[in-house]
Amino acid sequence: MKRDMGGSAGLLGGFYAAVKSSSKKNLALVMCIAENSVATNAFRQDDIITLYSGKTCEINNTDAEGRLVLGDGVAYATSDINSEVIVDMATLTGAQGVATGQLHGYLVCDDADLEKQMVEAGRFSFFFFSWDLSLTNGCCEMFCCSIIYYKI
């Protein structure tokens, strides 16, 4: 998992730099780390689990452990820490590299001003974000069914 921990390593480095900068902001770091292993208690296809948020999820892809802990981490940061801003840097899927290319990152933001700041910071550091690939109205039905909230 040396290459697949780039998001966590990047956030840890950024968090360390922010703490050392003597920022007066209240900062928190939630590391959502998972390992895909085979075991008798591993998730199986069609398992239904309850997430930290209390919502249920059907496992349709047994390589989804990163997405599951990320969802739990975001729920924790939102509900228990009451975070105003959540930054996720994840190496969850090769599909992002196919969609945006190897030289661009994927950015989803629900705050237009923050998104603009992040895109500008990316340009300044020579890391370019792709166009907005946010989910649009109506597409969430493909992730839901009658007995569960999410399918992963």
C-alpha positions, -999 to 999 in steps of 0.1 A, spaced: 0 0 0 30 23 -4 15 41 -35 -21 40 -23 -15 61 7 -6 93 -11 -38 112 0 -32 104 37 5 113 34 -4 146 17 -29 155 43 -6 146 72 22 167 57 -2 196 51 -16 193 86 19 193 101 28 224 81 -4 242 92 2 233 129 38 245 127 27 278 111 12 289 144 -22 292 128 -49 304 153 -75 282 135 -89 252 152 -76 223 131 -84 186 132 -71 157 112 -91 125 107 -71 98 90 -94 74 71 -71 44 66 -81 10 54 -64 -22 42 -80 -46 18 -74 -80 33 -89 -115 29 -102 -129 61 -132 -148 75 -147 -116 88 -141 -96 56 -171 -80 37 -187 -101 11 -207 -93 -20 -242 -83 -11 -235 -78 26 -254 -49 42 -236 -29 68 -245 1 90 -222 31 86 -211 55 113 -239 79 101 -265 52 108 -273 47 71 -271 13 56 -249 3 27 -249 -28 4 -215 -40 -6 -214 -45 -44 -177 -41 -47 -154 -58 -22 -127 -33 -30 -147 -6 -14 -130 -5 20 -114 30 14 -148 45 4 -164 30 35 -139 44 60 -139 77 41 -176 80 45 -174 72 82 -146 98 86 -166 125 69 -196 116 90 -175 118 121 -159 151 111 -193 166 103 -212 154 134 -187 150 162 -161 176 154 -186 200 137 -161 209 110 -167 240 89 -145 227 61 -136 191 52 -107 184 28 -105 149 15 -73 138 -4 -79 102 -14 -64 77 -37 -96 57 -38 -100 47 -74 -82 45 -107 -114 57 -123 -106 93 -114 -73 90 -133 -93 77 -163 -119 105 -161 -95 134 -156 -61 121 -167 -30 114 -147 -20 151 -145 -52 165 -130 -69 161 -97 -106 157 -90 -123 184 -70 -158 184 -56 -168 214 -35 -201 227 -22 -187 262 -17 -179 282 -48 -155 306 -31 -135 278 -15 -135 259 -48 -120 289 -65 -93 293 -38 -84 256 -42 -82 258 -79 -60 288 -77 -38 271 -51 -35 242 -74 -24 264 -103 1 281 -81 16 247 -71 14 233 -106 -13 208 -96 -43 213 -118 -79 203 -109 -103 189 -134 -137 204 -143 -164 200 -117 -176 164 -117 -201 168 -89 -232 146 -88 -262 162 -103 -298 160 -93 -314 127 -102 -283 106 -104 -284 94 -67 -311 69 -75 -285 46 -90 -268 43 -56 -300 35 -36 -327 9 -34 -357 1 -11 -339 -18 17 -307 3 20 -295 38 16 -263 33 -4 -248 7 -28 -210 6 -30 
